[in-house]
Amino acid sequence: MRTLNPPTARDQRILDRAERKQNMQGRFTACEPLPGRRLILIDDVFTTGATMDQASIALERAGAQVRCATVARA
């Protein structure tokens, strides 16, 4: 997984829910096609879900079947 344009992303910690979602919109892309792959996407702390949502979308677009897990919820 590769982050697109990381310098333009704002610090998620200072944003509200809507701003976090907008900040992560289209931010990720898979580095290679992943047809038929089954992946678990793990996030250390789940707050609004904006990052996990956009990362899973990028992986699914690459052909992967994605399940998400988190360690803690804020």
mmCIF file of the N, C-alpha and C atoms, coordinates in Angstrom:
data_MODEL
# 
_entry.id   MODEL 
# 
loop_
_atom_site.group_PDB 
_atom_site.id 
_atom_site.type_symbol 
_atom_site.label_atom_id 
_atom_site.label_alt_id 
_atom_site.label_comp_id 
_atom_site.label_asym_id 
_atom_site.label_entity_id 
_atom_site.label_seq_id 
_atom_site.pdbx_PDB_ins_code 
_atom_site.Cartn_x 
_atom_site.Cartn_y 
_atom_site.Cartn_z 
_atom_site.occupancy 
_atom_site.B_iso_or_equiv 
_atom_site.pdbx_formal_charge 
_atom_site.auth_seq_id 
_atom_site.auth_comp_id 
_atom_site.auth_asym_id 
_atom_site.auth_atom_id 
_atom_site.pdbx_PDB_model_num 
ATOM 1   N N  . MET A 1 1  ? 0.841   -1.157  0.000  1.00 0.00 ? 1  MET A N  1 
ATOM 2   C CA . MET A 1 1  ? 0.000   0.000   0.000  1.00 0.00 ? 1  MET A CA 1 
ATOM 3   C C  . MET A 1 1  ? 0.886   1.218   0.000  1.00 0.00 ? 1  MET A C  1 
ATOM 4   N N  . ARG A 1 2  ? 0.490   2.193   -0.782 1.00 0.00 ? 2  ARG A N  1 
ATOM 5   C CA . ARG A 1 2  ? 1.263   3.420   -0.897 1.00 0.00 ? 2  ARG A CA 1 
ATOM 6   C C  . ARG A 1 2  ? 0.334   4.599   -0.601 1.00 0.00 ? 2  ARG A C  1 
ATOM 7   N N  . THR A 1 3  ? 0.840   5.572   0.128  1.00 0.00 ? 3  THR A N  1 
ATOM 8   C CA . THR A 1 3  ? 0.089   6.788   0.399  1.00 0.00 ? 3  THR A CA 1 
ATOM 9   C C  . THR A 1 3  ? 0.369   7.780   -0.713 1.00 0.00 ? 3  THR A C  1 
ATOM 10  N N  . LEU A 1 4  ? -0.667  8.345   -1.265 1.00 0.00 ? 4  LEU A N  1 
ATOM 11  C CA . LEU A 1 4  ? -0.507  9.348   -2.311 1.00 0.00 ? 4  LEU A CA 1 
ATOM 12  C C  . LEU A 1 4  ? -0.403  10.732  -1.685 1.00 0.00 ? 4  LEU A C  1 
ATOM 13  N N  . ASN A 1 5  ? 0.518   11.518  -2.156 1.00 0.00 ? 5  ASN A N  1 
ATOM 14  C CA . ASN A 1 5  ? 0.672   12.907  -1.729 1.00 0.00 ? 5  ASN A CA 1 
ATOM 15  C C  . ASN A 1 5  ? 0.686   13.089  -0.209 1.00 0.00 ? 5  ASN A C  1 
ATOM 16  N N  . PRO A 1 6  ? 1.494   12.347  0.528  1.00 0.00 ? 6  PRO A N  1 
ATOM 17  C CA . PRO A 1 6  ? 1.459   12.474  1.985  1.00 0.00 ? 6  PRO A CA 1 
ATOM 18  C C  . PRO A 1 6  ? 1.728   13.873  2.524  1.00 0.00 ? 6  PRO A C  1 
ATOM 19  N N  . PRO A 1 7  ? 2.559   14.710  1.892  1.00 0.00 ? 7  PRO A N  1 
ATOM 20  C CA . PRO A 1 7  ? 2.791   16.034  2.462  1.00 0.00 ? 7  PRO A CA 1 
ATOM 21  C C  . PRO A 1 7  ? 1.543   16.919  2.499  1.00 0.00 ? 7  PRO A C  1 
ATOM 22  N N  . THR A 1 8  ? 0.554   16.636  1.662  1.00 0.00 ? 8  THR A N  1 
ATOM 23  C CA . THR A 1 8  ? -0.644  17.476  1.621  1.00 0.00 ? 8  THR A CA 1 
ATOM 24  C C  . THR A 1 8  ? -1.691  17.066  2.643  1.00 0.00 ? 8  THR A C  1 
ATOM 25  N N  . ALA A 1 9  ? -1.522  15.942  3.291  1.00 0.00 ? 9  ALA A N  1 
ATOM 26  C CA . ALA A 1 9  ? -2.490  15.500  4.298  1.00 0.00 ? 9  ALA A CA 1 
ATOM 27  C C  . ALA A 1 9  ? -2.316  16.314  5.572  1.00 0.00 ? 9  ALA A C  1 
ATOM 28  N N  . ARG A 1 10 ? -3.431  16.697  6.153  1.00 0.00 ? 10 ARG A N  1 
ATOM 29  C CA . ARG A 1 10 ? -3.395  17.429  7.420  1.00 0.00 ? 10 ARG A CA 1 
ATOM 30  C C  . ARG A 1 10 ? -3.328  16.433  8.573  1.00 0.00 ? 10 ARG A C  1 
ATOM 31  N N  . ASP A 1 11 ? -2.867  16.879  9.711  1.00 0.00 ? 11 ASP A N  1 
ATOM 32  C CA . ASP A 1 11 ? -2.780  16.056  10.911 1.00 0.00 ? 11 ASP A CA 1 
ATOM 33  C C  . ASP A 1 11 ? -4.195  15.674  11.349 1.00 0.00 ? 11 ASP A C  1 
ATOM 34  N N  . GLN A 1 12 ? -4.498  14.387  11.317 1.00 0.00 ? 12 GLN A N  1 
ATOM 35  C CA . GLN A 1 12 ? -5.840  13.905  11.652 1.00 0.00 ? 12 GLN A CA 1 
ATOM 36  C C  . GLN A 1 12 ? -6.254  14.264  13.078 1.00 0.00 ? 12 GLN A C  1 
ATOM 37  N N  . ARG A 1 13 ? -5.313  14.376  13.976 1.00 0.00 ? 13 ARG A N  1 
ATOM 38  C CA . ARG A 1 13 ? -5.632  14.616  15.393 1.00 0.00 ? 13 ARG A CA 1 
ATOM 39  C C  . ARG A 1 13 ? -6.350  15.928  15.631 1.00 0.00 ? 13 ARG A C  1 
ATOM 40  N N  . ILE A 1 14 ? -6.174  16.905  14.735 1.00 0.00 ? 14 ILE A N  1 
ATOM 41  C CA . ILE A 1 14 ? -6.790  18.212  14.957 1.00 0.00 ? 14 ILE A CA 1 
ATOM 42  C C  . ILE A 1 14 ? -8.079  18.404  14.157 1.00 0.00 ? 14 ILE A C  1 
ATOM 43  N N  . LEU A 1 15 ? -8.527  17.373  13.458 1.00 0.00 ? 15 LEU A N  1 
ATOM 44  C CA . LEU A 1 15 ? -9.686  17.488  12.580 1.00 0.00 ? 15 LEU A CA 1 
ATOM 45  C C  . LEU A 1 15 ? -10.930 16.854  13.198 1.00 0.00 ? 15 LEU A C  1 
ATOM 46  N N  . ASP A 1 16 ? -12.095 17.376  12.826 1.00 0.00 ? 16 ASP A N  1 
ATOM 47  C CA . ASP A 1 16 ? -13.338 16.737  13.256 1.00 0.00 ? 16 ASP A CA 1 
ATOM 48  C C  . ASP A 1 16 ? -13.665 15.590  12.301 1.00 0.00 ? 16 ASP A C  1 
ATOM 49  N N  . ARG A 1 17 ? -14.748 14.880  12.565 1.00 0.00 ? 17 ARG A N  1 
ATOM 50  C CA . ARG A 1 17 ? -15.118 13.682  11.794 1.00 0.00 ? 17 ARG A CA 1 
ATOM 51  C C  . ARG A 1 17 ? -15.203 13.949  10.291 1.00 0.00 ? 17 ARG A C  1 
ATOM 52  N N  . ALA A 1 18 ? -15.926 14.988  9.899  1.00 0.00 ? 18 ALA A N  1 
ATOM 53  C CA . ALA A 1 18 ? -16.098 15.290  8.471  1.00 0.00 ? 18 ALA A CA 1 
ATOM 54  C C  . ALA A 1 18 ? -14.771 15.674  7.820  1.00 0.00 ? 18 ALA A C  1 
ATOM 55  N N  . GLU A 1 19 ? -13.963 16.446  8.530  1.00 0.00 ? 19 GLU A N  1 
ATOM 56  C CA . GLU A 1 19 ? -12.667 16.859  7.998  1.00 0.00 ? 19 GLU A CA 1 
ATOM 57  C C  . GLU A 1 19 ? -11.718 15.672  7.845  1.00 0.00 ? 19 GLU A C  1 
ATOM 58  N N  . ARG A 1 20 ? -11.774 14.729  8.791  1.00 0.00 ? 20 ARG A N  1 
ATOM 59  C CA . ARG A 1 20 ? -10.927 13.526  8.698  1.00 0.00 ? 20 ARG A CA 1 
ATOM 60  C C  . ARG A 1 20 ? -11.288 12.715  7.459  1.00 0.00 ? 20 ARG A C  1 
ATOM 61  N N  . LYS A 1 21 ? -12.578 12.555  7.226  1.00 0.00 ? 21 LYS A N  1 
ATOM 62  C CA . LYS A 1 21 ? -13.020 11.794  6.047  1.00 0.00 ? 21 LYS A CA 1 
ATOM 63  C C  . LYS A 1 21 ? -12.538 12.462  4.763  1.00 0.00 ? 21 LYS A C  1 
ATOM 64  N N  . GLN A 1 22 ? -12.688 13.774  4.686  1.00 0.00 ? 22 GLN A N  1 
ATOM 65  C CA . GLN A 1 22 ? -12.247 14.509  3.503  1.00 0.00 ? 22 GLN A CA 1 
ATOM 66  C C  . GLN A 1 22 ? -10.727 14.449  3.350  1.00 0.00 ? 22 GLN A C  1 
ATOM 67  N N  . ASN A 1 23 ? -10.002 14.544  4.453  1.00 0.00 ? 23 ASN A N  1 
ATOM 68  C CA . ASN A 1 23 ? -8.546  14.530  4.449  1.00 0.00 ? 23 ASN A CA 1 
ATOM 69  C C  . ASN A 1 23 ? -7.982  13.216  3.906  1.00 0.00 ? 23 ASN A C  1 
ATOM 70  N N  . MET A 1 24 ? -8.666  12.117  4.110  1.00 0.00 ? 24 MET A N  1 
ATOM 71  C CA . MET A 1 24 ? -8.190  10.802  3.677  1.00 0.00 ? 24 MET A CA 1 
ATOM 72  C C  . MET A 1 24 ? -8.743  10.378  2.316  1.00 0.00 ? 24 MET A C  1 
ATOM 73  N N  . GLN A 1 25 ? -9.676  11.141  1.785  1.00 0.00 ? 25 GLN A N  1 
ATOM 74  C CA . GLN A 1 25 ? -10.324 10.796  0.520  1.00 0.00 ? 25 GLN A CA 1 
ATOM 75  C C  . GLN A 1 25 ? -9.298  10.577  -0.588 1.00 0.00 ? 25 GLN A C  1 
ATOM 76  N N  . GLY A 1 26 ? -9.266  9.371   -1.153 1.00 0.00 ? 26 GLY A N  1 
ATOM 77  C CA . GLY A 1 26 ? -8.372  9.054   -2.263 1.00 0.00 ? 26 GLY A CA 1 
ATOM 78  C C  . GLY A 1 26 ? -6.897  9.058   -1.910 1.00 0.00 ? 26 GLY A C  1 
ATOM 79  N N  . ARG A 1 27 ? -6.571  8.936   -0.632 1.00 0.00 ? 27 ARG A N  1 
ATOM 80  C CA . ARG A 1 27 ? -5.197  9.084   -0.156 1.00 0.00 ? 27 ARG A CA 1 
ATOM 81  C C  . ARG A 1 27 ? -4.324  7.862   -0.420 1.00 0.00 ? 27 ARG A C  1 
ATOM 82  N N  . PHE A 1 28 ? -4.921  6.673   -0.592 1.00 0.00 ? 28 PHE A N  1 
ATOM 83  C CA . PHE A 1 28 ? -4.140  5.443   -0.711 1.00 0.00 ? 28 PHE A CA 1 
ATOM 84  C C  . PHE A 1 28 ? -4.335  4.762   -2.057 1.00 0.00 ? 28 PHE A C  1 
ATOM 85  N N  . THR A 1 29 ? -3.316  3.989   -2.431 1.00 0.00 ? 29 THR A N  1 
ATOM 86  C CA . THR A 1 29 ? -3.408  3.133   -3.606 1.00 0.00 ? 29 THR A CA 1 
ATOM 87  C C  . THR A 1 29 ? -2.594  1.866   -3.335 1.00 0.00 ? 29 THR A C  1 
ATOM 88  N N  . ALA A 1 30 ? -3.017  0.762   -3.912 1.00 0.00 ? 30 ALA A N  1 
ATOM 89  C CA . ALA A 1 30 ? -2.251  -0.479  -3.782 1.00 0.00 ? 30 ALA A CA 1 
ATOM 90  C C  . ALA A 1 30 ? -1.036  -0.404  -4.702 1.00 0.00 ? 30 ALA A C  1 
ATOM 91  N N  . CYS A 1 31 ? 0.044   -1.011  -4.290 1.00 0.00 ? 31 CYS A N  1 
ATOM 92  C CA . CYS A 1 31 ? 1.287   -0.982  -5.087 1.00 0.00 ? 31 CYS A CA 1 
ATOM 93  C C  . CYS A 1 31 ? 1.255   -1.964  -6.243 1.00 0.00 ? 31 CYS A C  1 
ATOM 94  N N  . GLU A 1 32 ? 0.350   -2.924  -6.162 1.00 0.00 ? 32 GLU A N  1 
ATOM 95  C CA . GLU A 1 32 ? 0.260   -3.942  -7.210 1.00 0.00 ? 32 GLU A CA 1 
ATOM 96  C C  . GLU A 1 32 ? -1.153  -4.520  -7.226 1.00 0.00 ? 32 GLU A C  1 
ATOM 97  N N  . PRO A 1 33 ? -1.556  -5.169  -8.313 1.00 0.00 ? 33 PRO A N  1 
ATOM 98  C CA . PRO A 1 33 ? -2.855  -5.829  -8.355 1.00 0.00 ? 33 PRO A CA 1 
ATOM 99  C C  . PRO A 1 33 ? -2.919  -6.938  -7.295 1.00 0.00 ? 33 PRO A C  1 
ATOM 100 N N  . LEU A 1 34 ? -4.096  -7.114  -6.707 1.00 0.00 ? 34 LEU A N  1 
ATOM 101 C CA . LEU A 1 34 ? -4.260  -8.108  -5.638 1.00 0.00 ? 34 LEU A CA 1 
ATOM 102 C C  . LEU A 1 34 ? -5.454  -9.028  -5.873 1.00 0.00 ? 34 LEU A C  1 
ATOM 103 N N  . PRO A 1 35 ? -5.678  -9.467  -7.103 1.00 0.00 ? 35 PRO A N  1 
ATOM 104 C CA . PRO A 1 35 ? -6.866  -10.284 -7.362 1.00 0.00 ? 35 PRO A CA 1 
ATOM 105 C C  . PRO A 1 35 ? -6.858  -11.581 -6.548 1.00 0.00 ? 35 PRO A C  1 
ATOM 106 N N  . GLY A 1 36 ? -7.979  -11.831 -5.889 1.00 0.00 ? 36 GLY A N  1 
ATOM 107 C CA . GLY A 1 36 ? -8.126  -13.075 -5.140 1.00 0.00 ? 36 GLY A CA 1 
ATOM 108 C C  . GLY A 1 36 ? -7.432  -13.103 -3.787 1.00 0.00 ? 36 GLY A C  1 
ATOM 109 N N  . ARG A 1 37 ? -6.683  -12.068 -3.435 1.00 0.00 ? 37 ARG A N  1 
ATOM 110 C CA . ARG A 1 37 ? -5.992  -12.044 -2.140 1.00 0.00 ? 37 ARG A CA 1 
ATOM 111 C C  . ARG A 1 37 ? -6.983  -11.756 -1.025 1.00 0.00 ? 37 ARG A C  1 
ATOM 112 N N  . ARG A 1 38 ? -6.793  -12.398 0.107  1.00 0.00 ? 38 ARG A N  1 
ATOM 113 C CA . ARG A 1 38 ? -7.603  -12.156 1.300  1.00 0.00 ? 38 ARG A CA 1 
ATOM 114 C C  . ARG A 1 38 ? -6.712  -11.501 2.345  1.00 0.00 ? 38 ARG A C  1 
ATOM 115 N N  . LEU A 1 39 ? -7.072  -10.282 2.746  1.00 0.00 ? 39 LEU A N  1 
ATOM 116 C CA . LEU A 1 39 ? -6.216  -9.492  3.617  1.00 0.00 ? 39 LEU A CA 1 
ATOM 117 C C  . LEU A 1 39 ? -6.939  -9.058  4.887  1.00 0.00 ? 39 LEU A C  1 
ATOM 118 N N  . ILE A 1 40 ? -6.174  -8.910  5.952  1.00 0.00 ? 40 ILE A N  1 
ATOM 119 C CA . ILE A 1 40 ? -6.677  -8.290  7.176  1.00 0.00 ? 40 ILE A CA 1 
ATOM 120 C C  . ILE A 1 40 ? -5.962  -6.956  7.319  1.00 0.00 ? 40 ILE A C  1 
ATOM 121 N N  . LEU A 1 41 ? -6.724  -5.895  7.388  1.00 0.00 ? 41 LEU A N  1 
ATOM 122 C CA . LEU A 1 41 ? -6.192  -4.556  7.565  1.00 0.00 ? 41 LEU A CA 1 
ATOM 123 C C  . LEU A 1 41 ? -6.328  -4.204  9.047  1.00 0.00 ? 41 LEU A C  1 
ATOM 124 N N  . ILE A 1 42 ? -5.213  -3.918  9.693  1.00 0.00 ? 42 ILE A N  1 
ATOM 125 C CA . ILE A 1 42 ? -5.215  -3.653  11.127 1.00 0.00 ? 42 ILE A CA 1 
ATOM 126 C C  . ILE A 1 42 ? -4.839  -2.199  11.384 1.00 0.00 ? 42 ILE A C  1 
ATOM 127 N N  . ASP A 1 43 ? -5.645  -1.543  12.204 1.00 0.00 ? 43 ASP A N  1 
ATOM 128 C CA . ASP A 1 43 ? -5.392  -0.166  12.617 1.00 0.00 ? 43 ASP A CA 1 
ATOM 129 C C  . ASP A 1 43 ? -5.155  -0.170  14.124 1.00 0.00 ? 43 ASP A C  1 
ATOM 130 N N  . ASP A 1 44 ? -4.127  0.529   14.581 1.00 0.00 ? 44 ASP A N  1 
ATOM 131 C CA . ASP A 1 44 ? -3.821  0.509   16.010 1.00 0.00 ? 44 ASP A CA 1 
ATOM 132 C C  . ASP A 1 44 ? -4.898  1.201   16.841 1.00 0.00 ? 44 ASP A C  1 
ATOM 133 N N  . VAL A 1 45 ? -5.373  2.356   16.400 1.00 0.00 ? 45 VAL A N  1 
ATOM 134 C CA . VAL A 1 45 ? -6.428  3.064   17.127 1.00 0.00 ? 45 VAL A CA 1 
ATOM 135 C C  . VAL A 1 45 ? -7.492  3.512   16.125 1.00 0.00 ? 45 VAL A C  1 
ATOM 136 N N  . PHE A 1 46 ? -8.713  3.086   16.356 1.00 0.00 ? 46 PHE A N  1 
ATOM 137 C CA . PHE A 1 46 ? -9.845  3.435   15.499 1.00 0.00 ? 46 PHE A CA 1 
ATOM 138 C C  . PHE A 1 46 ? -10.549 4.631   16.125 1.00 0.00 ? 46 PHE A C  1 
ATOM 139 N N  . THR A 1 47 ? -10.592 5.737   15.406 1.00 0.00 ? 47 THR A N  1 
ATOM 140 C CA . THR A 1 47 ? -11.324 6.898   15.915 1.00 0.00 ? 47 THR A CA 1 
ATOM 141 C C  . THR A 1 47 ? -12.560 7.108   15.051 1.00 0.00 ? 47 THR A C  1 
ATOM 142 N N  . THR A 1 48 ? -12.408 7.728   13.899 1.00 0.00 ? 48 THR A N  1 
ATOM 143 C CA . THR A 1 48 ? -13.559 7.940   13.018 1.00 0.00 ? 48 THR A CA 1 
ATOM 144 C C  . THR A 1 48 ? -13.682 6.871   11.943 1.00 0.00 ? 48 THR A C  1 
ATOM 145 N N  . GLY A 1 49 ? -12.600 6.131   11.693 1.00 0.00 ? 49 GLY A N  1 
ATOM 146 C CA . GLY A 1 49 ? -12.606 5.118   10.649 1.00 0.00 ? 49 GLY A CA 1 
ATOM 147 C C  . GLY A 1 49 ? -12.233 5.638   9.276  1.00 0.00 ? 49 GLY A C  1 
ATOM 148 N N  . ALA A 1 50 ? -11.899 6.923   9.171  1.00 0.00 ? 50 ALA A N  1 
ATOM 149 C CA . ALA A 1 50 ? -11.604 7.523   7.871  1.00 0.00 ? 50 ALA A CA 1 
ATOM 150 C C  . ALA A 1 50 ? -10.397 6.877   7.191  1.00 0.00 ? 50 ALA A C  1 
ATOM 151 N N  . THR A 1 51 ? -9.333  6.641   7.945  1.00 0.00 ? 51 THR A N  1 
ATOM 152 C CA . THR A 1 51 ? -8.126  6.051   7.364  1.00 0.00 ? 51 THR A CA 1 
ATOM 153 C C  . THR A 1 51 ? -8.375  4.611   6.956  1.00 0.00 ? 51 THR A C  1 
ATOM 154 N N  . MET A 1 52 ? -8.982  3.831   7.833  1.00 0.00 ? 52 MET A N  1 
ATOM 155 C CA . MET A 1 52 ? -9.250  2.424   7.536  1.00 0.00 ? 52 MET A CA 1 
ATOM 156 C C  . MET A 1 52 ? -10.207 2.292   6.350  1.00 0.00 ? 52 MET A C  1 
ATOM 157 N N  . ASP A 1 53 ? -11.187 3.168   6.286  1.00 0.00 ? 53 ASP A N  1 
ATOM 158 C CA . ASP A 1 53 ? -12.154 3.143   5.191  1.00 0.00 ? 53 ASP A CA 1 
ATOM 159 C C  . ASP A 1 53 ? -11.458 3.350   3.845  1.00 0.00 ? 53 ASP A C  1 
ATOM 160 N N  . GLN A 1 54 ? -10.638 4.380   3.746  1.00 0.00 ? 54 GLN A N  1 
ATOM 161 C CA . GLN A 1 54 ? -9.975  4.678   2.480  1.00 0.00 ? 54 GLN A CA 1 
ATOM 162 C C  . GLN A 1 54 ? -8.915  3.649   2.115  1.00 0.00 ? 54 GLN A C  1 
ATOM 163 N N  . ALA A 1 55 ? -8.207  3.118   3.105  1.00 0.00 ? 55 ALA A N  1 
ATOM 164 C CA . ALA A 1 55 ? -7.213  2.076   2.833  1.00 0.00 ? 55 ALA A CA 1 
ATOM 165 C C  . ALA A 1 55 ? -7.897  0.809   2.327  1.00 0.00 ? 55 ALA A C  1 
ATOM 166 N N  . SER A 1 56 ? -9.018  0.436   2.945  1.00 0.00 ? 56 SER A N  1 
ATOM 167 C CA . SER A 1 56 ? -9.714  -0.778  2.505  1.00 0.00 ? 56 SER A CA 1 
ATOM 168 C C  . SER A 1 56 ? -10.302 -0.599  1.107  1.00 0.00 ? 56 SER A C  1 
ATOM 169 N N  . ILE A 1 57 ? -10.773 0.587   0.786  1.00 0.00 ? 57 ILE A N  1 
ATOM 170 C CA . ILE A 1 57 ? -11.281 0.859   -0.563 1.00 0.00 ? 57 ILE A CA 1 
ATOM 171 C C  . ILE A 1 57 ? -10.172 0.671   -1.594 1.00 0.00 ? 57 ILE A C  1 
ATOM 172 N N  . ALA A 1 58 ? -8.986  1.184   -1.314 1.00 0.00 ? 58 ALA A N  1 
ATOM 173 C CA . ALA A 1 58 ? -7.858  1.052   -2.250 1.00 0.00 ? 58 ALA A CA 1 
ATOM 174 C C  . ALA A 1 58 ? -7.496  -0.415  -2.455 1.00 0.00 ? 58 ALA A C  1 
ATOM 175 N N  . LEU A 1 59 ? -7.476  -1.191  -1.386 1.00 0.00 ? 59 LEU A N  1 
ATOM 176 C CA . LEU A 1 59 ? -7.148  -2.622  -1.495 1.00 0.00 ? 59 LEU A CA 1 
ATOM 177 C C  . LEU A 1 59 ? -8.223  -3.382  -2.257 1.00 0.00 ? 59 LEU A C  1 
ATOM 178 N N  . GLU A 1 60 ? -9.487  -3.052  -2.014 1.00 0.00 ? 60 GLU A N  1 
ATOM 179 C CA . GLU A 1 60 ? -10.578 -3.708  -2.739 1.00 0.00 ? 60 GLU A CA 1 
ATOM 180 C C  . GLU A 1 60 ? -10.543 -3.360  -4.217 1.00 0.00 ? 60 GLU A C  1 
ATOM 181 N N  . ARG A 1 61 ? -10.222 -2.130  -4.545 1.00 0.00 ? 61 ARG A N  1 
ATOM 182 C CA . ARG A 1 61 ? -10.100 -1.727  -5.958 1.00 0.00 ? 61 ARG A CA 1 
ATOM 183 C C  . ARG A 1 61 ? -8.999  -2.509  -6.662 1.00 0.00 ? 61 ARG A C  1 
ATOM 184 N N  . ALA A 1 62 ? -7.993  -2.925  -5.905 1.00 0.00 ? 62 ALA A N  1 
ATOM 185 C CA . ALA A 1 62 ? -6.901  -3.718  -6.466 1.00 0.00 ? 62 ALA A CA 1 
ATOM 186 C C  . ALA A 1 62 ? -7.266  -5.191  -6.566 1.00 0.00 ? 62 ALA A C  1 
ATOM 187 N N  . GLY A 1 63 ? -8.474  -5.556  -6.095 1.00 0.00 ? 63 GLY A N  1 
ATOM 188 C CA . GLY A 1 63 ? -8.944  -6.921  -6.238 1.00 0.00 ? 63 GLY A CA 1 
ATOM 189 C C  . GLY A 1 63 ? -8.926  -7.761  -4.978 1.00 0.00 ? 63 GLY A C  1 
ATOM 190 N N  . ALA A 1 64 ? -8.510  -7.196  -3.866 1.00 0.00 ? 64 ALA A N  1 
ATOM 191 C CA . ALA A 1 64 ? -8.421  -7.962  -2.611 1.00 0.00 ? 64 ALA A CA 1 
ATOM 192 C C  . ALA A 1 64 ? -9.763  -8.030  -1.907 1.00 0.00 ? 64 ALA A C  1 
ATOM 193 N N  . GLN A 1 65 ? -9.917  -9.068  -1.125 1.00 0.00 ? 65 GLN A N  1 
ATOM 194 C CA . GLN A 1 65 ? -11.043 -9.202  -0.207 1.00 0.00 ? 65 GLN A CA 1 
ATOM 195 C C  . GLN A 1 65 ? -10.502 -8.763  1.154  1.00 0.00 ? 65 GLN A C  1 
ATOM 196 N N  . VAL A 1 66 ? -11.088 -7.730  1.743  1.00 0.00 ? 66 VAL A N  1 
ATOM 197 C CA . VAL A 1 66 ? -10.507 -7.099  2.931  1.00 0.00 ? 66 VAL A CA 1 
ATOM 198 C C  . VAL A 1 66 ? -11.416 -7.247  4.144  1.00 0.00 ? 66 VAL A C  1 
ATOM 199 N N  . ARG A 1 67 ? -10.809 -7.591  5.254  1.00 0.00 ? 67 ARG A N  1 
ATOM 200 C CA . ARG A 1 67 ? -11.470 -7.569  6.560  1.00 0.00 ? 67 ARG A CA 1 
ATOM 201 C C  . ARG A 1 67 ? -10.654 -6.618  7.430  1.00 0.00 ? 67 ARG A C  1 
ATOM 202 N N  . CYS A 1 68 ? -11.325 -5.890  8.289  1.00 0.00 ? 68 CYS A N  1 
ATOM 203 C CA . CYS A 1 68 ? -10.656 -4.893  9.113  1.00 0.00 ? 68 CYS A CA 1 
ATOM 204 C C  . CYS A 1 68 ? -10.695 -5.267  10.585 1.00 0.00 ? 68 CYS A C  1 
ATOM 205 N N  . ALA A 1 69 ? -9.628  -4.934  11.302 1.00 0.00 ? 69 ALA A N  1 
ATOM 206 C CA . ALA A 1 69 ? -9.543  -5.155  12.738 1.00 0.00 ? 69 ALA A CA 1 
ATOM 207 C C  . ALA A 1 69 ? -8.838  -3.958  13.363 1.00 0.00 ? 69 ALA A C  1 
ATOM 208 N N  . THR A 1 70 ? -9.118  -3.732  14.625 1.00 0.00 ? 70 THR A N  1 
ATOM 209 C CA . THR A 1 70 ? -8.476  -2.637  15.338 1.00 0.00 ? 70 THR A CA 1 
ATOM 210 C C  . THR A 1 70 ? -8.092  -3.088  16.735 1.00 0.00 ? 70 THR A C  1 
ATOM 211 N N  . VAL A 1 71 ? -7.080  -2.447  17.285 1.00 0.00 ? 71 VAL A N  1 
ATOM 212 C CA . VAL A 1 71 ? -6.571  -2.797  18.611 1.00 0.00 ? 71 VAL A CA 1 
ATOM 213 C C  . VAL A 1 71 ? -7.309  -2.002  19.690 1.00 0.00 ? 71 VAL A C  1 
ATOM 214 N N  . ALA A 1 72 ? -7.584  -0.717  19.431 1.00 0.00 ? 72 ALA A N  1 
ATOM 215 C CA . ALA A 1 72 ? -8.249  0.131   20.416 1.00 0.00 ? 72 ALA A CA 1 
ATOM 216 C C  . ALA A 1 72 ? -9.190  1.089   19.711 1.00 0.00 ? 72 ALA A C  1 
ATOM 217 N N  . ARG A 1 73 ? -10.198 1.527   20.440 1.00 0.00 ? 73 ARG A N  1 
ATOM 218 C CA . ARG A 1 73 ? -11.139 2.504   19.904 1.00 0.00 ? 73 ARG A CA 1 
ATOM 219 C C  . ARG A 1 73 ? -11.086 3.750   20.776 1.00 0.00 ? 73 ARG A C  1 
ATOM 220 N N  . ALA A 1 74 ? -10.969 4.916   20.126 1.00 0.00 ? 74 ALA A N  1 
ATOM 221 C CA . ALA A 1 74 ? -10.910 6.188   20.867 1.00 0.00 ? 74 ALA A CA 1 
ATOM 222 C C  . ALA A 1 74 ? -12.269 6.850   20.876 1.00 0.00 ? 74 ALA A C  1 
# 
